[in-house]
Structure formats: C-alpha cells, structure tokens
C-alpha cells in the first residue's frame, strides 16, 4: 500500500551535517504523520522527529536545536536535516508513516548514519 525509501546516510565527522530523505509511494493519501526513528546497535528504536500533514513538529530532546524535519506533500517526501552531529547520533535511521485506519505503521528499510573522526 505505502512504501518508504530512505536515502542520504553516510559517514560524517563530529560537528558535520547530513540530510536524509524519505520518499513515499503508493496510497500516500492514507498517511497522517511522518517521522524519523533511529536505532543504535544493541539499543531500542527511538523517535527522533515527527511531523503531521499540517506541519506540527515534535523532536526528541537529544536533537532539539540540531535537527530539522520538513515535509513536501507535493513530492510525498520527508526530510531530516542533521547539523552539529555527535558520535551518539550514530544509528540506522528509519522513516516512518502513521497510516489512517491501520494499526501498523509503514517503515522504510533504514539508512546508516555514522558519526566518527
């Protein structure tokens, strides 16, 4: 029904920047909020940022002031601009979409972000 494809991950030095993209396809009109989660090795997946179709935004405390989430409804794409990256930001980042009338969300395949010197 809804497919999510992430891109933009890579290796960055501490203090650097990276921009992630998530393109949605399929029945995109069923999407409510979209967001980004991340999961580091041996740790649980955690919410990084979320944005509704009307532009309401929430951030995790650990990324406030450094990350910016945005959404282009015409392109069915959500972005995550990551600045002032820290080693603790290293994780696989997953795109997420909350779907209307569905219990389960849609998830992307993940893109790896590594912050290291």
LOKOLPA-568947 format. One record per residue (C-alpha): residue number from 1; residue in one letter; x, y, z. Coordinates in pm, whole numbers, plus 50000, padded with zeros to 5 digits. Example, Ala and Ser with C-alpha at 12.3 -4.5 7.8 and 13.67 -1.06 7.14 Angstrom:
{1,a,{51230,49550,50780}} {2,s,{51367,49894,50714}} 
This chain:
{1,x,{50000,50000,50000}} {2,x,{50261,50256,50114}} {3,x,{50633,50218,50050}} {4,x,{50903,50433,50210}} {5,x,{51257,50461,50074}} {6,x,{51527,50644,50271}} {7,x,{51848,50791,50135}} {8,x,{52127,51024,50242}} {9,x,{52307,50832,50513}} {10,x,{52683,50806,50531}} {11,x,{52999,50873,50729}} {12,x,{53036,51220,50882}} {13,x,{53286,51374,51123}} {14,x,{53162,51514,51455}} {15,x,{53018,51861,51402}} {16,x,{52929,51784,51043}} {17,x,{52593,51783,50868}} {18,x,{52384,51536,50676}} {19,x,{52043,51548,50508}} {20,x,{51820,51242,50497}} {21,x,{51532,51198,50254}} {22,x,{51234,50963,50262}} {23,x,{51019,50922,49952}} {24,x,{50673,50771,49992}} {25,x,{50483,50593,49718}} {26,x,{50159,50402,49686}} {27,x,{49846,50511,49868}} {28,x,{50007,50824,50010}} {29,x,{49675,50991,50089}} {30,x,{49641,50745,50377}} {31,x,{49940,50898,50557}} {32,x,{49888,51106,50869}} {33,x,{50211,51195,51044}} {34,x,{50557,51104,50919}} {35,x,{50871,51081,51122}} {36,x,{51222,50958,51173}} {37,x,{51333,50694,51420}} {38,x,{51682,50566,51487}} {39,x,{51829,50251,51632}} {40,x,{52184,50207,51751}} {41,x,{52339,49860,51788}} {42,x,{52207,49683,52097}} {43,x,{51957,49959,52173}} {44,x,{51586,50011,52121}} {45,x,{51449,50215,51835}} {46,x,{51368,50571,51942}} {47,x,{51172,50858,51796}} {48,x,{51389,51139,51658}} {49,x,{51135,51373,51500}} {50,x,{50781,51368,51365}} {51,x,{50570,51599,51150}} {52,x,{50200,51599,51066}} {53,x,{50048,51676,50728}} {54,x,{49969,52024,50861}} {55,x,{50325,52087,50974}} {56,x,{50310,52027,51350}} {57,x,{50650,51904,51467}} {58,x,{50794,51718,51765}} {59,x,{51162,51649,51838}} {60,x,{51343,51428,52081}} {61,x,{51519,51633,52348}} {62,x,{51854,51496,52236}} {63,x,{51826,51652,51890}} {64,x,{51642,51979,51958}} {65,x,{51828,52274,51811}} {66,x,{52038,52049,51586}} {67,x,{51793,51856,51366}} {68,x,{51515,51990,51146}} {69,x,{51234,51782,50999}} {70,x,{51038,51903,50698}} {71,x,{50779,51761,50461}} {72,x,{50699,51824,50096}} {73,x,{50345,51695,50045}} {74,x,{50357,51751,49668}} {75,x,{50662,51525,49642}} {76,x,{50544,51286,49914}} {77,x,{50884,51327,50075}} {78,x,{51001,51397,50428}} {79,x,{51349,51526,50513}} {80,x,{51571,51533,50816}} {81,x,{51844,51797,50820}} {82,x,{52103,51697,51079}} {83,x,{52357,51956,51195}} {84,x,{52623,51954,51467}} {85,x,{52632,51577,51456}} {86,x,{52770,51387,51754}} {87,x,{52907,51032,51781}} {88,x,{52599,50938,51982}} {89,x,{52387,51017,51675}} {90,x,{52535,50710,51507}} {91,x,{52249,50474,51422}} {92,x,{52034,50333,51148}} {93,x,{51770,50593,51073}} {94,x,{51424,50474,50971}} {95,x,{51147,50667,50804}} {96,x,{50801,50612,50948}} {97,x,{50447,50689,50834}} {98,x,{50137,50668,51050}} {99,x,{49855,50539,50832}} {100,x,{49488,50623,50867}} {101,x,{49262,50330,50961}} {102,x,{49561,50098,51010}} {103,x,{49708,49972,51337}} {104,x,{50055,49916,51190}} {105,x,{50273,50195,51055}} {106,x,{50474,50189,50733}} {107,x,{50852,50172,50766}} {108,x,{51144,50230,50534}} {109,x,{51443,49998,50504}} {110,x,{51672,50228,50702}} {111,x,{51982,50429,50618}} {112,x,{52302,50416,50822}} {113,x,{52446,50733,50972}} {114,x,{52794,50705,51122}} {115,x,{52946,50999,51308}} {116,x,{53313,50937,51375}} {117,x,{53652,51102,51350}} 
